Amino acid sequence: MNLVEVVRWRLIRDRKAVALDYLFWLIVGLIVLVIGVSAIAILTGKGQGAVEYIKDLFKWS
């Protein structure tokens, strides 16, 4: 199965299944992002303050 066939197959599938598939990968991506930011925070010496560092990154103000 090549890439074009995979894309066609996904587009033909039920729309709800496609939406759930994208939602799943969005959640996985967010988890990877949080783990990556935590690892960077720990490696840069933030250590215990990794959670606060993540909170600071996502502050709107």
C-alpha positions in Angstrom: 0.0 0.0 0.0 1.6 3.3 -1.0 1.0 6.7 0.4 -1.7 7.7 -2.1 -3.7 4.5 -1.4 -3.5 5.1 2.3 -4.8 8.7 1.9 -7.6 7.6 -0.3 -8.5 4.8 2.1 -8.6 7.3 5.0 -10.8 9.7 3.0 -13.2 7.0 2.1 -13.6 5.7 5.6 -16.3 6.9 7.9 -15.9 10.6 8.8 -16.3 9.9 12.5 -13.5 7.4 12.4 -11.3 9.9 10.6 -12.1 12.6 13.2 -11.3 10.2 16.1 -8.1 9.2 14.4 -7.0 12.9 14.1 -8.1 13.5 17.7 -6.0 10.6 18.9 -2.9 11.9 17.1 -3.6 15.4 18.5 -3.6 14.0 22.0 -0.5 11.9 21.4 1.2 15.1 20.0 0.3 17.1 23.1 1.7 14.4 25.4 4.9 14.3 23.4 5.1 18.1 23.6 4.7 18.0 27.4 7.3 15.3 27.8 9.7 17.1 25.5 9.3 20.4 27.4 9.7 18.6 30.7 12.9 17.0 29.4 14.3 20.3 28.2 13.4 21.9 31.5 15.2 19.2 33.5 18.2 19.3 31.1 18.5 23.0 31.3 18.7 22.9 35.1 15.1 23.8 36.0 14.8 20.4 37.7 12.0 20.6 40.2 10.5 23.6 38.5 9.6 21.8 35.3 5.9 22.0 35.9 6.1 25.7 36.6 8.2 26.1 33.4 5.5 24.3 31.4 2.8 26.5 33.0 4.9 29.6 32.1 5.1 28.5 28.4 1.3 28.2 28.2 0.4 31.5 29.9 -1.6 33.8 27.7 -0.6 37.0 29.4 
